[in-house]
Amino acid sequence: MNSLLKKWTSKVSQHSLLLALSTLLPTLGVSHHAMAAERVFTSYSGLELSISVASLETYAKTGTVNEELAVYQQYLPAKQFQELRQILSNPIKVSPAMLSQFLHTSQGEFLLRRLGEVIQSRTTQVKPDLKTLRSALVSAANEPEGLTLLNILRKYPTNGVYINLPQSLAIANELEQIVNKTQQAIALVTNKSNQEAANIYNSKGLTQLADLSNPGKITSQKYTLRLFDSTRNRLLLTDVYLPQTKQNAPVIVISHGLGSNSSNFEYLATHLASYGLAVVVPNHPTENTKQQQDIISAAEFQNRPLDIKYVLNQLEVKNQSDVEFKGKLNLQQVGVFGQSLGGYTALALAGAKINFEQLQRDCQPGKLKKTWNLSLLVQCRALEMKNKSLPDSLQDKRVKAAIAVNPITSSIFGKAGMNQVKVPVMLISSSEDTIAPALYEQILPFSWLANSQKYLAILVGGTHFTTIGNSNPSSQQIPLPPELVGDAAQARRYINTLSLPFFQNYVANNVQYNPYLSAAYAKTISRNSLGLRIVQSLSFTELAQSLGSESNNIPPR
């Protein structure tokens, strides 16, 4: 979404209907908005402005500016006027089924209400028609060209749509600030990474290190276990990759995110096992407990870490008795890797504590009404567990190190919760992540970590989905469009190359892998298609000074 957001960052006149189109539409990312079937209306200083859909469609298809459109062209810089043509016709590839499902969740309803304050049927300006807006979005996504603005115009079932221009400008300003702050934060990380790389003694020797993206020479056997936790009614189909080595192997657990499964990280599991690490990948079950479904059940914030604990406990039993595993697993030396909600799981097992006080502050209706951080809507679900009987900590002492990729952290842990992580930790962030935004969910939380053995890696150009591998055909996962994924092949090479030395160094105690964990080495393997930056030190003071902020609420969310 950041690439779209950049299209409205230049300052333009506020006296034009085209301003509403060129600022509002890109800011809404995946949910490009519904316009009128025939005309688009707005008002400014008591004057009502309108333009026909036909004029916009002609411009989008041919580049022709008719007399009606020419009236507004004078108010918009030439570059941004040209970008309007792309905004009208560029498709957002999204599954209609997935979009419909999301828009019927409580989180989707929440965002629809926000959008309904800006885009309304002209005859229902007081009470936004969310059903109409939802229908137009899903119907447009079902068109062969995908979810384009022009398709939404065709599918909106009224003659006219009213755009609340002041509200659209306010949204544009909010998102412009978010984008600018994120870019400043990534620039700071890049500068810090370059400084750290320059301080590495004999960094030229790093180019002589073996390429860890290549598979190792150790063969492994894959087992699939059917584990059932009767106390929580959780079936945990678990893949175990056991390396064929003489000594017992340290164990690495991989926790997948929502909507994915164990097959999505088979690429990482086989890679780690080829270097002598045993890898365990449970399939977390999905709970749907409400008729009005949510993206996530509140109980999942407890169940996910407990899934890992249960699997490790069962493996301890099997390690003592089963022929396949007997004595082959070192279950006192465990590392955890997780992506998205799995990243939350990894941090919880590493010692991060749920911070109900922070959630209470951040999940107030007034604050939520202003948020564009989708992950915050998910994190707020955890508040439902506040008055329930919970363990003091979800930490597992067997976990000696953790990697969290695109984790959600800002409110569910907050500064106090992240401060509890004492084991070595690596946060991996993606600069174009619109689900768990880099600034809020990884960069700022990294500055809260008091642990000296910490790393922040940023995939420059990566999205929330870039590191997720291909699933098995039997999983029936809907393939994501390339523009939502990015350079997946390069991302997987980075994940393999970062995870292996991290776990070898901090779980298996093979310190010879330490040179790989540096800004200098990251610089040697970084590629233009997907950049890689690593830092080991970034304080909150440095971040706040770079962003021109003095408090934890660095930019609006």
KELO-25754 format. One record per residue: residue in one letter; x, z, y of N, C-alpha, C in turn. Coordinates in steps of 0.2 Angstrom, whole numbers, plus 2048, in hexadecimal, padded with zeros to 3 digits. Example, Ala and Ser with C-alpha at 12.3 -4.5 7.8 and 13.67 -1.06 7.14 Angstrom:
a8428277E483E8277EA8428277F0
s8408237F58448247FB840827800
! end
This chain:
m8048007FA800800800804800806
n80A80380680F80380C8107FC80F
s8117F780A8127F080D80C7EE811
l8067F080F8007EE8138007F281A
l8027F88198017FC81F8067FA825
k80C7F78238107F582880E7F082C
k8087ED82A8057E782E8027E9834
w8007EF8357FD7F283B8017F683F
t8077F783E80B7FC84180D7FA848
s80D7F484A80E7F28518087F4856
k80A7F685C8047F88618017F2863
v7FA7F28637F67EC8657F17EF86A
s7ED7EA86D7E87EC8717E27EF86D
q7DF7F48707D97F786D7D27F486F
h7D27EE8727CC7EB8757CA7E5871
s7CC7E586A7CA7DF8667C77E1860
l7C27DD85D7BF7DE8577C57DD852
l7C97D88537CE7D784E7D37DD84D
l7D47E18527D87E78517D57EB84C
a7CE7EC84C7CB7F08467CD7ED840
l7CC7E683F7CD7E38397D57E3837
s7D97E283B7E07E283A7E37E9839
t7E07EE83B7E27F583A7DF7F9835
l7D87F88347D47FC82F7D67F9828
l7D57F38277D57F08207DC7F281D
p7E17F18207E77F281C7E87FA81A
t7E67FE81F7E680581E7E3808817
l7DE8048157DA8068107DC804809
g7E28018097E67FF8037E27FC7FD
v7E17FF7F87DD7FC7F27D67FB7F4
s7D37FF7F87CC7FE7F97CB7FB800
h7CD7F48007CC7F08067C47F0807
h7C37F080D7BC7F280F7B77EC80F
a7B17EE80E7AB7EA80F7A97E8816
m7A87E28177A67E081D79F7DC81C
a79C7DA8227957D78227957D081E
a78F7CF81B78E7C881878F7C381D
e78C7C482378C7BF8287907C082E
r7907C78317937C88377967CF837
v79B7D083A79F7D783B79E7D9842
f79B7E084379A7E284A79E7E984B
t7A07EA8517A37F08537A17F185B
s7A37F685E7A27F78657A87FA868
y7A87F986F7AE7FC8737AB7FC87A
s7AC80287D7AA8048847A3802885
g79F8038807988018817967FA880
l79B7F687E7997EF87D79A7ED875
e7957EA8737957E886C7987E186B
l79D7E18667A17DC86479F7D985D
s79F7D385C79E7D08557A17CA854
i7A27C884E7A57C284C7A27C0845
s7A27BA84479F7B883E7A47B8838
v7A17B98327A57B982C7A87B282B
a7A47AD82D7A67A682C7AC7A4830
s7AD7A78367B37A683A7B97A9837
l7B87AF8347BE7B28317C07AE82A
e7BB7AC8277BC7A88207C07A2822
t7BD79E8277C17988297C879982B
y7C979E82E7D07A08307D47A282A
a7D17A68267D57A88207D77A281C
k7D279D81B7D47978167D8792819
t7D77918207DA78B8237DF78C828
g7DE79282B7E27948317DF792837
t7D978F8377D678C83D7D3792841
v7D47928487D179784C7CB793850
n7C579584F7C07928527BF795859
e7BA79385D7B97958637B779D863
e7B379F85E7B17A685E7B77AA85D
l7BB7A88587C17AD8567C67AC85C
a7C67A78607CB7A68657CA7AB86B
v7C47AE86B7C27B38717C67B986F
y7C77BB8697CA7C18677D27C0866
q7D47BA8657DB7B98637DF7BB869
q7DD7BA86F7E17BC8757E37C3875
y7DF7C88727E17CF8727E67D186D
l7E87CD8687EC7CF8637F37CB863
p7F87CE8627FF7CB8617FF7C585C
a8027C085D8027BA8588047BC851
k8097C085180B7C284A8057C6846
q8027CB84A7FD7CE8467F77CA845
f7F67C58497F07C18487F17BD842
q7F77BB8417F97B783B7F87BB835
e7FA7C28357F97C68307F27C782E
l7EE7C78337E77C88317E47C382C
r7E77BD82C7E57B78277E77BA820
q7ED7BD81F7EF7BF8197EA7C5817
i7E97C981B7E47CF81A7DE7CD817
l7DB7C781A7D47C58187D47C2811
s7DA7BF80F7DA7BC8087DE7BF803
n7E37C38057E87C68007E47CA7FB
p7E57C97F47E17CD7EF7E47D37EE
i7E07D87EC7E27DF7E97E07DE7E2
k7E47DE7DE7E37DD7D67E17E47D4
v7DB7E57D27D97EC7CF7D37EA7CB
s7D37EE7C57CD7ED7C07C77EF7C3
p7C27EB7C37BB7ED7C57B97F47C2
a7BA7F47BB7B87FA7B77BC8007BA
m7C28007BB7C68057BD7C48077C4
l7C38027C87C08047CF7BA8077CF
s7B58057CB7AE8087CB7AF80F7C8
q7B38107C37B48177C07B681B7C5
f7BB8197C97BE81E7CE7B981F7D4
l7B681A7D67B181B7DB7AB81F7D9
h7AA8217D37A58257D17A782C7CF
t7AE82E7D07B08347CF7AF8387D6
s7B083F7D67AF8427DC7B48417E1
q7BA83F7DF7C083D7E37BE8367E6
g7BB8317E27B982B7E57B482B7EA
e7AF8307E87A98317ED7AC8347F4
f7B18387F37B483B7F97B78367FE
l7BA8317FB7BD82C7FF7B8827801
l7B38257FD7AE8218007AA824806
r7A982B8067A682E80C7AB82C812
r7B182D8117B682C8177B5825819
l7B58208147B58198167AE817819
g7A981B8177A281A8197A181C821
e7A68208237A582282A7A881C82F
v7AC81882C7AF81282F7AB80C82E
i7A980A8287A580482679E806824
q79A80382879380482678E7FE827
s7897FE8237847F98247817FA82C
r7807F582F77E7F58367787F9837
t7747F983276D7FC83376D803831
t77380682E77480C82B77A81082E
q77B80F835781812838781819838
v77B81D83877B82483877D827831
k77A82482C77B82682577F821821
p78582182078981C81C78681B815
d78581481378281380D788812808
l78A81780479081780078E8137FA
k7888137F878780F7F27888077F3
t7868057F97877FE7FB78F7FD7FC
l7928017FF79A8007FF79D8007F9
r79B8057F479E8057ED79C7FE7EA
s7967FC7EA7947F67E77987F07E9
a7997EF7F079D7EA7F37A47EA7F0
l7A77EF7F07AE7F07EE7AF7EE7E6
v7AA7F07E27AB7EF7DB7A97E77DA
s7A47E57DD7A27DE7DC7A87D97DE
a7AB7DB7E47B07D77E67B67D77E2
a7B87DD7DF7BD7DD7DA7BC7D97D4
n7B67D77D27B47D47CC7B47CC7CD
e7B67CA7D47B77C37D57BD7C07D2
p7BE7BA7D17C47B77CE7CA7B87D2
e7C97B87D97CE7B97DE7D07C07DE
g7CC7C57DC7CE7CC7DC7CB7CF7E2
l7CD7D57E47CA7D97EA7CD7D67F0
t7CA7D17F37CC7CF7FA7C77D17FF
l7C97D18057C47D380B7BE7CD80B
l7C07C780A7BB7C280A7B67C3805
n7B87C57FF7B47C67F97AF7CC7FB
i7B27D17FE7AE7D78007A87D4805
l7AA7D080A7A57CE80E7A07CA80B
r7A17C680679C7C28027987C77FE
k79A7CC7FC7977D17F77937D67FB
y7947D78017917DD8057897DA806
p7847DE80377E7DC8037797DD809
t77D7DC80F7797DD81677B7D781A
n7777D681F7797D082477F7D3829
g77F7D982A7847DB82F7877E282D
v78E7E382F7917E982E7947EB834
y7937F28357967F583B79C7F983A
i7A27F783E7A87FB83D7A9800843
n7AA8068417AB80B8467B280B849
l7B380784E7B98068517BE80C852
p7BB8118567BF8178577C281A851
q7BD81B84C7BF81E8467C481A842
s7C48138427C880F83F7CF80F842
l7CF8108497D681184C7D981784B
a7D581C84A7D78238487DB823842
i7D782083D7DA81F8367E181B836
a7E181683A7E781283B7ED81683E
n7EB81A8427F081E8457F3824840
e7EE82683D7F082B8377F5828832
l7F38228307F781F82B7FE81C82D
e7FD81A83480481883780981E837
q80682483980B82983980D82B832
i80982B82D80B82C826811827824
v81082182581481C82381B81D827
n81B81E82D82181F83182582582F
k82182A82E82583082C82882F825
t82482C82082782B81A82D82681A
q82D82181E83381D81F839821822
q83782582783D82982A84082E824
a83B83182083E83581B842831816
i84082B81484482780F84B825813
a84B82481985182281D85682881D
l85382E81E85783481D85A835816
v85683481185983580A85E830809
t85D82980C86282480B86982680E
n86882981486E82B818872830814
k86E83581287183B80E874838808
s8718348058748317FE87A82D800
n87A82A80588182680788682B808
q88483180C88983680D88C839807
e88783B80388983E7FC88E8397F8
a88C8337F889082E7F589782D7F7
a89882E7FE89E82D8018A3833800
n8A08397FE8A383F7FD8A683F7F5
i8A383B7F18A583B7EA8AD8397E9
y8B183D7E68B883B7E58B88367E0
n8BC8317E28BE82B7DD8B78287DB
s8B38267DF8AD8237DE8AD81C7DB
k8B38197DC8B48127D98B48137D1
g8B68197CF8B78197C78B08197C4
l8AB81A7C88A481B7C58A28147C3
t8A580E7C58A38087C38A58077BC
q8AA80B7B98AD80A7B38A980E7AE
l8A48127B08A08167AB89C8117A7
a89A8147A189681079C88F80F79F
d88C80979E8858087A088080C79C
l87D81179F87881579B87281279A
s87180C79D86A80979C86A805796
n87080479387080178C86F806787
p86B80578186A80977C87080C779
g86F81277687581577387581376B
k87A81676887B81376187881775B
i87481C75D87182175886A81E756
t86981E75086281C74E85D82274E
s85782174E85282674E84C82474A
q84982974884282974483D82B748
k83782774883182A74C82C82C747
y82A83274982483674581E83774A
t81883674781283874B80F83D748
l80E84374C80B84974980484A74C
r80084C7487F984E74A7F885574B
l7F98587517F985F7527F2861756
f7EF8667537E98687567E9870758
d7E887175F7E88787617E187A761
s7DF87E75C7D888075B7D5884761
t7DA8887647D888D7697D688976F
r7D88837707D68807767D2879775
n7D187876E7CE87276C7D286C76E
r7D886B76D7DC8667707E086376A
l7DE85C7697E28587647E8855768
l7EE8567657F48547687F884F763
l7F68497637FA844760801843763
t80684575F80D84676281284175F
d81583D76281B83976082183D760
v82583D75B82C84075B83183B759
y83683A75D83B83675C84283A75A
l84383A75384983E75184F83A750
p85483C75385B83875285E83A74C
q86183574986483674286B839744
t86C83F745872842746873848742
k87984A74187B85073C87985773F
q87A85774687985E74987285E74C
n86F86474D868864750868861757
a86285E75986285B75F85E85E764
p86185F76B85C86177085685D771
v85186077384A85D77384885B77A
i84685577B84385378283C851781
v83885478583085378582E84F78A
i82A84A78982884578E82084678F
s81E84779581784979781584379B
h81083F79880D83979C80883B7A1
g8068377A58018387AB7FA8367A9
l7F58377AD7EF8357AC7EE82E7AB
g7EA82C7A67E98257A47EE8217A0
s7F482579F7F982279A7F9826794
n7FE82578F7FF828789806828787
s80782A78180E82B77E81282477E
s80E81F77D81181877C814816783
n81281878981481678F81B818790
f81E81D78D82481F78E82981F787
e82681A78382A81977D83181677F
y83181278483880F78683D815788
l83B81A78B83F82078C841824786
a83C82578283D82977C842826777
t84182077684681C77284D81C775
h84D81C77B85481B77F85782277E
l85482877F85782E77F859830778
a85582E77385682F76C85C82B769
s85D82576C86382176A86A82576C
y86982A77186F82E77386F835770
g86B83676B86B83C767867842769
l86284076E85D84577085784476C
a85484A76A84D84976784884976C
v84384576B83E84477183784576E
v83384877182C84A76F828848775
v82284477381E841778817842775
p81484877880D84977680884477A
n8028437777FD84077B7F884577D
h7F88467847F384B7867EC848786
p7E784C7837E084A7837DD84A78A
t7D884678B7D58467927CE849791
e7CC84E7967C68517967C184E79B
n7BB84D7997B684B79E7B085079D
t7B08557A17AB85A7A07A585A7A4
k7A58557A979F8557AE79C84E7AE
q79584E7AF7928487AF7948447B5
q7968477BB7998447C07A18457BF
q7A48407BC7AB8417BA7AF8427BF
d7B58457BE7BB8467C37C18427C0
i7C58417C47CC83E7C27CF8437BD
i7CE8497BE7D284E7B97CD8547B9
s7CD8577B37CA85E7B27CF8637B5
a7CC8687B87D086E7BB7D48717B6
a7D28717B07D58757AA7DB8717A8
e7DC86B7AA7E28677A87E886A7AB
f7E886D7B17EE8707B47F18757B0
q7EC8787AC7EF87D7A77F087A7A0
n7EC87679E7EC8737977F286F796
r7F486B79B7FA86779A80186B798
p80387079C80887479A807877793
l80187A79280087D78C800878786
d7FF87278780086D78280786C780
i80B86C78581386C78381587277F
k81387878281587E77E81287E777
y80C87C77680987C76F80D87776B
v80F87176D81386D76981A86F768
l81D87276C82387576B82387B766
n81E87F76681D88476181C88275A
q81887C75A81787975381D876751
l82187375582787075382C876750
e82C87C75383088175182E88374A
v82888374882688474182887F73D
k82787873F82987373B83187273A
n83487573F83C87473F83E87973A
q83A87E73883C88373383A88172B
s83587D72B83287C724832874722
d83087072782F869725835865723
v83586171E83B85D71C83E859722
e83985672583B85172A83F854730
f83D85A73284085D738844863737
k84486673184886C72F84F86C732
g84F87173785687273A85986D73E
k85586774085786274385686274B
l85286774D85086775485386E757
n85586D75D858873761852874766
l84D87976484887A76884987F76D
q84F88276E851886773854883779
q85587C77885887877D85387277E
v84F87378384986E78484A86C78B
g84986578C84886279384185F793
v83E85F79983785C79A83885679F
f83585079D83484B7A282D8497A2
g82A8487A98238477AA8228427B0
q81D83E7AF81B83A7B481483B7B7
s81383B7BE80D83D7C180A8447BF
l8058447BC80284B7B980784E7B4
g80A8497B181084C7AC81684F7B0
g81784C7B681C84F7BB81A8567BD
y8148577BE81185E7C08128627BA
t8118607B48128637AD8198657AC
a81E8617AE8258627AD8278687B1
l8258687B882786D7BD8238747BB
a81D8737B881A87A7B781E87D7B1
l8208797AC82487C7A682A87E7A8
a82D87B7AE83487D7B08338837B5
g82D8867B682D88C7BA82988C7C0
a8278867C38238857C981C8887C8
k81988C7CC8138907CB80D88D7D0
i80788D7CD80288B7D180188F7D7
n80088C7DD8008907E37F88907E6
f7F48947E37ED8947E57EC8957ED
e7F18997F07F189A7F77F28947FB
q7F78907F97F88897FC7F28847FB
l7EF8847F57EA8807F47E48827F8
q7E38897F97DD88B7FD7DD888804
r7E48888077E588680D7E487E80E
d7E787B8097E787380A7E0870807
c7DC8748047D68718017D0872805
q7D187580B7CB87680F7C886F811
p7C186F8117BE8698137C0865819
g7C286981E7C48668247CB862823
k7CF86581F7D586281E7D585C819
l7D185D8147D085780F7CD851813
k7C88528187C584D81B7CA84881E
k7D084B8207D58478237DA84481F
t7DA8468187E08448147DF83D812
w7E58398117E583380D7EA834807
n7EC83A8067F083C8007EB83D7FA
l7EB8377F67E68387F07E883D7EB
s7EE83F7EB7F08447E67EE84B7E8
l7ED84C7EF7EA8527F17E38547EE
l7DF84E7EE7D884F7EB7D88517E4
v7DE84F7E07DE8517D97E18587D9
q7E685A7DD7E88617DD7E38667DF
c7DF8647E37DA8697E57D586B7DF
r7D58677DA7D18697D47D38707D1
a7D98717D27DC8777CF7D987D7D2
l7D687D7D87D38837DB7CE8867D6
e7CB8827D27C68847CE7C88897C9
m7CF88A7C87D288E7C37D38957C6
k7D28967CD7D589B7D07D38A27CE
n7CD8A37CC7CA8A97CA7C98AA7C2
k7CD8A57BF7CC8A57B87D38A97B5
s7D28AB7AF7D88AE7AC7DD8A97AA
l7E38A97AD7E88A57AC7EF8A97AB
p7F38A67A77FA8A97A67FD8AA7AC
d8028AF7AD8058B07B380A8AA7B5
s80C8A67B08108A07B180F89C7AB
l8108957AC80F8907A781688E7A5
q81B8927A78228907A682489179E
d82888D79C82B88E79583288F795
k83489479383C89679384089278F
r83D88E78B84188978784388378B
v84088279084187C79584787E799
k84C87A79885387B79C8548767A2
a8508717A285086C7A884A8687A8
a8488657AE8428617AE84385B7B3
i8408557B184084F7B683884E7B7
a83784E7BD83084C7BF82F8467C3
v82C8417C182B83A7C482583A7C7
n8258387CE81E8387D281A83E7D1
p81C8447D181884A7CF81484B7D5
i80E84F7D480A8527D980C8597DA
t80E85B7E08118627E180F8657E7
s80D8627EC80E8647F380986A7F4
s80386A7F17FE8707F27FE8747EC
i7FE8717E67FD8757E08038797DF
f8098787E180E87C7E181087F7E8
g81087A7ED81387C7F381A87F7F3
k81C8817F98238847F982488A7F4
a81F88E7F48208957F08208937E9
g81C88E7E781C88C7E08228897DE
m8258847E282B8807E08318847E0
n83188A7E483788E7E58388927DE
q8338927DA8348957D38388917CE
v83988B7CF83D8877CB8448897CB
k84788C7C684E88E7C68528897C1
v84F8857BD8538817B885587A7BC
p85A8777BA85B8707BD85586C7BD
v8548687C384E8647C385085E7C7
m84D8587C584D8527C984684F7CA
l84584E7D183F84B7D38408447D4
i83C83F7D183D8387D28378367D6
s8388327DC8338307E08338297E1
s82D8267E382C81F7E482A81E7EC
s82E8197EF82C8197F68258167F8
e8238127F381C80F7F48168127F1
d8178187EF81281C7EB80D81E7EF
t80781B7EE80181D7F27FC8227EE
i7FE8247E87FA8297E47FD8307E6
a8048317E58078377E680D8357EB
p80B8357F28108327F78168367F7
a81B8327F88228357F782483A7FC
l82283A80282383F807820845805
y81A84580481684C80381884F7FC
e81884A7F781884D7F081F84E7ED
q82484A7F082B84B7ED83084D7F2
i8318497F783684A7FC8368517FF
l83085380282F85980582F85F800
p82C85E7FA82D8647F58348647F3
f83885F7F383F8607F18438647F6
s8418647FC84486880184386F800
w83D8717FD83B8787FB83F87B7F6
l8428777F184587A7EB84B87E7ED
a84B8847EB8518887EC8578877E7
n8558847E285A8837DC86087E7DF
s8668807DD86B87B7DF86C8757DB
q86A8767D586B8707D086486C7D0
k8648687D585E8647D686085D7D9
y85C8587D785D8517D985684E7DC
l85784A7E18518467E385383F7E2
a85083B7DE8518347DE84B8307E0
i84C82B7E48478277E78488207E5
l84281D7E28428167E083F8127E6
v84480F7EA84280C7F083E8057EF
g8388057F08347FF7EE82F8007E8
g8308067E582C8087DF82580A7E1
t82180A7DC81A80D7DD8198127D8
h8138157D881181A7D38118187CC
f8118127CB81080F7C481780B7C2
t81C80B7C68228077C48258097BE
t8268107BD82A8137B78268137B1
i81F8117B181B8127AB81C80C7A7
g81E80D7A081F80779C819804799
n81A7FF7968147FB79281180078D
s80B7FF78C8078037878067FF781
n80580377B8037FF7757FD7FB776
p7FC7F57737F67F17747F07F5772
s7F17F976D7EB7FD76A7E880276F
s7EC8047747EA8097797E480777E
q7E480077E7DE7FD7827DF7FF78A
q7E580078C7E68027937E67FB797
i7E37FB79D7E27F57A17E97F47A4
p7EB7EE7A37F27EC7A77F17ED7AE
l7F77EF7B17F77F07B97FA7E97BB
p7F77E77C17FA7E17C48017E27C7
p8057DD7C680C7DE7C880E7E17CF
e8097DF7D480A7E27DB8097EA7DB
l8067ED7D68057F47D680B7F77D2
v80F7F37CE8147F67CA81B7F57CD
g81C7EF7D08237EE7D28287EC7CD
d82E7ED7CE8337EB7C98347F07C4
a82F7EF7BF82F7F47B98357F57B5
a8387EF7B483E7EE7AF8447F27B2
q8457F17B984A7F57BC8487FD7BC
a8427FE7BE8408057BE8428097B7
r8408057B28418087AB8498097AA
r84D8057AC8548057AC85680C7B0
y85480D7B68558127BA8538197B6
i84D8197B384B81F7B084F8217AA
n85181C7A685681D7A085C81F7A3
t85F81C7A886681E7AA8668257AE
l8608277B186082D7B485F8337AF
s85A8327AB8588377A685D8397A1
l86083479E86583579986B83A79B
p86E8397A187483D7A38718447A5
f86B8447A886884A7AA86784F7A5
f86484C79F86285179A868852795
q86D84D79587384F791877854795
n87785479B87B85979F87886079F
y8718607A086E8667A186A86979B
v86986579686686879086B86878A
a86E86278987386278487A865786
n87B86678C88186978F88786478E
n88685E78E88B85978E88D857795
v89285B79889485B79F8978547A1
q89A85079B89D84A79D8988457A0
y8918467A088D8427A388B8437AA
n88F8497AD88D84B7B488F8457B9
p8948417B889683C7BD8908377BF
y88B8367BA8868327BB8818357BF
l88183B7C087C83E7C487E83F7CC
s87F83A7CF88283A7D687F8347DA
a87F8357E087D8307E588282A7E4
a88882B7E388D8267E388B8217DD
y88A8247D78888207D188281C7D2
a87D8207D587681C7D78788167DB
k87C8177E087E8117E488180B7E0
t88480D7DB8878077D78828037D3
i87D8077D18788037CD8718017D0
s8718037D786B8017DB86B7FA7DC
r8647F77DB8637F07DC85E7EE7E2
n85F7E87E485B7E77EA8537E77E8
s8527E47E284B7E47E08477EB7E0
l84B7F07DF8497F77DE84F7FB7DF
g84F7FE7E68558027E78558097E4
l85A80C7E485B8137E185F8177E6
r85C81D7E88608227EC8608297E9
i86582C7E98658337E68688387EB
v86583E7EC8698437F08688497EC
q86D84E7ED86D8547EA86B85A7EF
s86B8587F586A85D7FB86685A800
l86085D80285C85B807858861809
s85986480F85686A811850869815
f84B86D81584586C81984786B821
t84C86F82384E86E82A85086782C
e85486482785685D828850859828
l84C85A824846855823842856829
a84085C82C83C85D83183F85A838
q84685B83884985983E84985183E
s84A84E83884984783884284483A
l83D848838836846839834848840
g83884C84383584F84A830854849
s83085884382B85D84282E864841
e82A86984282D87084282987483D
s82587183982187583482087282E
n81D87582981C87282281886D822
n81386D82780E86782881186182C
i81685E82881A85982C81685382F
p81385082B80E84B82E80784C82B
p80284A82E7FB84B82B7FB847825
r7F784A8207F78488197F1842819
! end
